[in-house]
Each structure stands twice: as C-alpha cells, then as structure tokens.
C-alpha cells in the first residue's frame, strides 16, 4: 500500500474454537429449534420459574474467627444468552442485592456462548456491591469464546476476577479467597489450586465441584461451585438422583472433616427444562466452630 493511500488495513477476524461451534450447533438443535417449533413457549415457561433464595448456616473449626458469621451470596451458571436475557438477569441481580451480603461469589459460566454479549451482562453485574468484594471465576462456557474478554469485562465492571490466584478480601489480614480457572478433571483442579501460590485458603471458588478434593487436602473450610445445574432434572424425593448422577458431587451441601462444599443449581441453564432443580441464589453464613 502506498504511503498516501487512504485505505485502512482490515482488522483480522477473531477465530473461534471448535468447542464454540460444537456448542453453538448443540444450542441450535436442543434449545432454539424446539423453542421455535413451540412458538417460544419453551423458553417462556423456563424463565417463568422463580429464582429461589436458599440460606445455609455452616461451621468449621478452620474458618477464621475474625470473619465469624460472614454472609456470602453465591451465584453461578448465569449462561447469559438465549435462555437468560436482560430481564431475567435483572431478577437475579436484584435477588442478590436484596440480601445485602458481605461477599459475593460468581462461580462461572457467566455467558452461554458468545463473549460478544458480555457488555450487557456486566452492565448489570456492575450493580453488585459487597463490603468484602464481588469475586468471579470462569467456567467451561466462558472458555468457548475469548475468555480474556470475560475477565477484562469483569474487571472493568468493578468485579474481582480470579484466575488461579489468591487475594485478601478486606485488607492485609482479610479473608483469603482463592479462585481457579476451569478444569474438567480432579488432577487439573488440583494443579490450578497449586498455582494459587498459597498453602491454604479460607474460601475457594471453582466452577467444577471436583476442586473440592484438593480443597479437603488443604483443609480449606469452604468451597463454592456450580457447573452441574443440580442435574436440571431430578427426583422430588432426592435431588441428588438427577441427570448428572455420574458426578459424585452434583448438588447441594457436602462436607468432609472441617471442609464444606456447596454446589448451587445456578440461575441459568443451557437446556430449557428444570424439574425439581429450581434456579437458585444461595446465601451461606459461615461460622467458626
């Protein structure tokens, strides 16, 4: 191109992974196409389910006494996109703000498919405030399309993204919060936890509940996770009998020794059907034993 040319160099198109295209095809087949056939009633019925607010009181001898009684709002699996749009997101944000938590944890799958939609998502999530901070880790869906965009969007919105790192919430002697990026296996989660650089933590945020195995080894008192959506379809009499029953840690509260795990149902979904697995915002009050 000559020096005097007014033509600008075209920007290269962002490449998308095979996983993104696979997920997009799945979304079209099992979500959008059935919804179109039913005139939008599938989606409408799905988003009409109220978001439950569930509160739990847990205790551990390893929980720091300075933070006895701290209240943590736990949100996961927003899946912002076709099944969870702006109006539904507002409901979830309002539910969290109403409980006035000391700390807010968002444990992954913020978007369903595209990072392109994240500005609308973070416009709402920026309204979340808590004295000890609002922390975010990424899930597998966040890695489908430019995860760095999600991390940057979270940071710009005033949230605290954690990518295999630990921070003190509340100052120099604050609560030690660790957050790991997505990994699908127990060894992978343990390796990411090791990268956090601390021998232990008070609170671990991980999209995959399998991270609890490493948390128990480090005697971390509380781990918060999502990913499973509670199975989305479960028995009324036992919600752990669900579509993801092969996951040993798939729904609700687990504990081993002085370590606790809570796996939330999440507020969104990638499939428009929830049976005995209502969308959820969980509030955990953590106490010293």
C-alpha positions in Angstrom: 0.0 0.0 0.0 1.4 3.4 -0.9 2.1 6.0 1.8 -0.6 8.3 0.6 -3.3 5.6 0.4 -6.4 6.3 2.5 -7.3 2.6 2.7 -7.1 1.1 6.2 -5.8 -2.3 6.9 -8.8 -4.6 7.7 -8.8 -6.0 11.2 -8.4 -9.7 11.4 -11.5 -11.7 12.4 -11.4 -13.3 15.8 -11.1 -17.0 15.4 -13.5 -19.3 17.3 -12.7 -22.7 18.7 -14.1 -26.0 17.6 -15.7 -26.2 21.0 -17.6 -23.0 20.3 -19.0 -24.2 17.0 -19.9 -27.6 18.6 -21.8 -25.8 21.5 -23.5 -23.5 19.0 -24.8 -26.4 17.0 -26.0 -28.1 20.2 -27.7 -24.9 21.3 -29.5 -24.6 17.9 -30.7 -28.3 17.9 -31.7 -28.8 21.6 -32.7 -25.2 22.5 -33.5 -22.8 19.7 -35.1 -25.2 17.2 -37.6 -26.8 19.7 -38.4 -23.3 21.1 -39.2 -22.0 17.6 -41.4 -25.1 16.9 -43.4 -24.3 20.1 -43.8 -20.7 19.4 -41.4 -19.5 22.1 -43.4 -21.3 24.9 -40.5 -23.5 25.9 -38.3 -20.5 26.8 -41.2 -18.6 28.3 -42.0 -21.5 30.6 -38.4 -21.9 31.6 -37.7 -18.3 32.5 -41.1 -18.1 34.4 -39.7 -20.4 37.1 -39.0 -18.2 40.1 -35.4 -17.9 41.3 -35.2 -19.4 44.8 -33.3 -17.8 47.6 -31.8 -20.5 49.8 -29.9 -19.8 53.0 -27.5 -22.1 54.8 -25.5 -21.9 58.0 -22.2 -23.8 58.0 -19.4 -24.1 60.6 -15.8 -25.1 60.5 -13.0 -25.0 63.1 -10.8 -23.7 60.3 -12.9 -20.7 59.5 -11.1 -17.5 60.8 -12.7 -16.0 63.9 -12.4 -12.5 62.5 -14.9 -13.4 59.9 -17.3 -15.4 62.1 -20.9 -15.1 60.7 -19.9 -13.6 57.3 -22.7 -14.0 54.7 -21.7 -15.0 51.2 -24.1 -14.7 48.3 -23.3 -17.5 45.8 -24.4 -17.1 42.1 -23.4 -19.4 39.3 -24.2 -20.6 35.8 -25.9 -17.4 34.6 -25.5 -18.6 30.9 -26.4 -15.1 29.6 -27.8 -15.6 26.2 -30.9 -17.1 24.6 -32.4 -18.7 27.7 -31.4 -16.0 30.1 -31.7 -12.5 28.8 -31.6 -9.0 30.4 -34.9 -9.2 32.2 -34.0 -12.5 33.9 -30.6 -11.2 34.7 -32.1 -8.2 36.5 -34.2 -10.6 38.6 -31.0 -12.5 39.7 -29.1 -9.3 40.4 -32.0 -7.8 42.4 -32.2 -11.1 44.5 -28.5 -10.8 45.4 -28.7 -7.1 46.3 -31.7 -7.7 48.5 -29.8 -10.0 50.9 -27.0 -7.4 51.5 -24.2 -10.0 51.6 -20.7 -9.4 53.0 -19.2 -11.0 50.0 -20.5 -12.1 46.6 -19.1 -15.2 44.7 -19.9 -15.8 41.0 -18.6 -19.3 40.1 -18.5 -19.4 36.3 -20.4 -19.8 33.1 -21.3 -16.2 33.0 -22.1 -16.4 29.3 -23.7 -19.2 27.4 -21.9 -19.0 24.1 -20.7 -15.6 23.0 -18.3 -13.1 24.7 -19.9 -10.6 22.4 -22.9 -10.4 24.7 -20.8 -9.7 27.8 -21.1 -5.9 27.9 -24.9 -6.2 28.6 -24.1 -8.8 31.2 -21.5 -6.7 33.0 -23.7 -3.6 32.9 -26.0 -5.4 35.3 -23.3 -7.3 37.3 -21.6 -3.9 38.0 -24.5 -3.1 40.3 -23.4 -5.9 42.7 -21.6 -4.5 45.7 -20.4 -6.1 48.9 -18.0 -4.9 51.6 -15.5 -7.7 51.0 -15.9 -7.6 47.3 -17.5 -9.4 44.3 -15.4 -12.3 43.1 -15.6 -14.1 39.7 -14.1 -17.3 38.3 -14.6 -18.7 34.8 -16.5 -21.8 33.7 -16.2 -24.0 30.7 -18.8 -22.0 28.7 -16.7 -18.8 29.3 -13.8 -20.5 27.5 -15.8 -21.1 24.4 -15.4 -17.6 23.0 -12.5 -15.4 24.1 -12.3 -15.8 27.9 -9.9 -12.9 28.2 -12.8 -10.7 27.1 -14.9 -12.1 30.1 -12.0 -11.4 32.5 -11.5 -7.9 31.2 -15.2 -7.2 31.3 -15.4 -8.4 34.9 -12.5 -6.2 36.0 -13.9 -3.1 34.2 -17.2 -3.7 35.9 -15.6 -3.5 39.3 -15.6 -7.2 40.0 -12.5 -9.2 41.0 -11.7 -12.0 38.6 -9.5 -14.7 40.0 -7.5 -16.9 37.5 -5.5 -19.4 39.6 -4.7 -16.8 42.3 -5.5 -15.8 45.9 -6.3 -12.4 47.3 -7.1 -11.0 50.7 -10.7 -9.7 50.9 -10.9 -6.9 53.5 -7.3 -5.8 53.7 -4.0 -7.1 54.8 -5.4 -9.5 57.4 -8.6 -10.2 55.4 -10.3 -13.4 54.3 -8.1 -15.4 52.0 -10.1 -16.0 48.8 -8.7 -18.4 46.1 -10.2 -18.8 42.7 -9.2 -21.3 40.0 -10.0 -21.3 36.3 -11.9 -24.1 34.6 -10.6 -27.6 34.6 -12.6 -30.7 33.9 -10.6 -33.2 36.0 -9.6 -33.6 39.6 -5.9 -33.5 38.8 -6.4 -30.4 36.7 -8.3 -28.6 39.5 -5.5 -29.6 42.0 -2.8 -28.3 39.6 -4.7 -25.0 39.3 -5.1 -24.7 43.0 -1.4 -25.2 43.4 -0.8 -22.3 41.1 -2.7 -20.0 43.5 0.6 -19.9 45.5 -0.8 -20.3 49.0 -0.6 -23.4 51.1 -4.2 -22.9 52.1 -7.2 -20.6 51.8 -10.3 -19.7 53.7 -12.6 -19.7 50.7 -12.2 -21.5 47.3 -14.2 -20.6 44.2 -14.2 -23.1 41.4 -16.7 -23.8 38.7 -16.1 -27.5 38.8 -17.1 -29.2 42.2 -14.3 -31.7 41.6 -12.0 -29.0 43.1 -13.3 -30.0 46.5 -10.9 -33.0 46.5 -7.9 -30.6 46.5 -9.7 -28.3 49.0 -10.1 -31.1 51.5 -6.4 -31.9 51.3 -5.6 -28.3 52.0 -8.2 -28.1 54.8 -10.0 -25.2 53.1 -13.2 -24.6 55.1 -15.5 -23.6 52.3 -15.6 -24.3 48.6 -18.3 -22.8 46.3 -19.0 -24.4 42.9 -21.6 -24.7 40.2 -21.4 -26.4 36.7 -23.9 -29.2 37.2 -27.1 -27.1 37.4 -28.2 -29.6 40.1 -28.8 -32.1 37.3 -31.6 -29.9 35.8 -34.0 -32.9 36.1 -34.1 -34.7 39.5 -36.3 -36.8 41.7 -38.5 -34.9 44.0 -37.6 -37.1 47.0 -33.9 -37.0 46.4 -32.5 -34.2 44.3 -29.1 -35.9 44.1 -30.8 -38.5 41.9 -30.5 -36.4 38.7 -29.3 -36.3 35.1 -25.7 -35.8 36.2 -25.7 -38.6 38.8 -22.3 -39.7 37.5 -20.8 -36.6 39.1 -20.1 -37.6 42.7 -20.5 -34.0 43.8 -23.5 -32.8 41.9 -26.0 -30.8 44.1 -26.2 -29.1 47.4 -24.1 -29.4 50.5 -21.2 -31.8 51.1 -18.7 -31.9 53.9 -15.6 -33.9 54.8 -13.9 -33.2 58.1 -13.8 -29.4 58.6 -14.2 -28.7 54.9 -17.5 -27.8 53.3 -18.7 -27.7 49.6 -21.8 -26.1 48.3 -22.8 -26.9 44.7 -25.6 -24.5 43.6 -28.2 -25.2 41.0 -27.3 -21.8 39.4 -29.7 -19.3 37.9 -29.4 -20.1 34.2 -29.2 -23.2 32.0 -28.2 -24.3 28.5 -31.3 -26.6 28.2 -34.8 -25.2 28.7 -36.1 -27.7 31.2 -35.8 -27.8 35.0 -37.6 -30.4 37.1 -37.1 -30.3 40.9 -34.0 -28.3 40.3 -35.2 -24.7 40.6 -32.9 -21.8 39.7 -31.2 -20.6 42.8 -29.2 -17.9 44.6 -27.6 -19.4 47.7 -26.6 -17.5 50.8 -24.0 -19.2 53.0 -23.5 -17.9 56.5 -20.1 -19.2 57.5 -19.2 -19.5 61.2 -16.3 -20.6 63.4 -16.9 -23.8 65.2 
